[in-house]
């Protein structure tokens, strides 16, 4: 996994033509060429079972019947040992002070990222789960801000724009997996897709000291996003007869998606003592809708709606003694139209097709508490500790493959009760 070749550079320039104007310019570039990514074999793969026709299972042993493989982690001979990434960008910030309290700011950014990755998913010398993924991503963003800073009032308002283009080409090789089932025909699946996202936003946020040591903050953001997506998936077999029977090309070109959202926020904080601050916060979050970029059939191509969450938090931040910091919080979040990836297999008269859907499956609730402490008893020595409790639960999770069409009984992924 070592990097075979890597280089990076970054430059920053600051211009102050006068006391009121400041211009910051940055540019960065990085390129690395590493070894290919390798998965981990979780079983010996001595028998691979596949439902080929209804009520019939075929078994492939070893998996091509050689009986000579020692089942140690390895990579497929001939698969390029290469993962390349090139990433660069430019950013510019210009700030002009109209007065000591009022500033206007412009933030402009451009980024470009390209990858060419070979991956041996199964980590065996057989061509079972070998893939190539090439991605080209470019984005431009522009933000304007108007900032006010006073004795009791601080505020910011602004406009934001993002234009992102992503295209990718993927290849999956599986001669040793599917070849024995199809007269030793070679197998290749390709995926090409393009996605263009445009995001527009307007926002305002203000914080006002209503009493000595008590600040009330509120904000509102309006977001509008559009996504234009296109994808084609093709399956090829080297045997012309097999290809004529099972070779396919699938095109997914949905209508452009459009979503918008209003996201408010409110916070109150109280500096109860010089070393203790208490706060309460409520906010709404928004994650845009989209299209299933892994669809392999028409019954997977529906768009999914935005995911929204209301979150609430109560907490404190304190310095009870010299060199000691103690912070704590309790929180509660309610998700609606929760976006989930659903995996299944469609079985019919041909090769079983994996179904990988993204759906709005219902509601998710997450609540918990966190406590952290950091202590510097002497210079150059830091002791810190954290503990977290999490209670995550699906309130609704619609899935017709489970009893009562629900899998809400499951524990949400990546949600340990204690950390």
Secondary structure, 3 states (H helix, E strand, C coil): CCEEEEEEEEEEEEEEEECCEEEEEEEEEEEEEECCEECCCCCCCCEEEEECCCCCEEEEECCCCCCCCCCCCCCCCCCCCCEEEEEEEEEEEEEEECCCCEEEEEEEEEEEEEEEEEEECCCCCCCCCEEEEEEEEEEEEEEEEEEEECCCEEEEEEEEEEEEEEEEEEEEECHHHHHHHCCCCCEEEEEEEEEEEEEEEEEEEEEEEEECCEEEEEEEEEEEEEEEEEEEEEEEECCHHHHHHHCEEEEECCCCEEEEEEEEEEEEEEEEECCEEEEEEEEEEEECCECCCCCCCHHHCCCECCEEEEEEEEEEEEEEECCEEEEEEEEEEEEEEEEEEEEEEECCCCCCEEEEEEEEEEEEEEEEEEEEEEECCCCCCCEEEEEEEEEEEEEEEECCCCHHHECCCCCCCCCCCEC
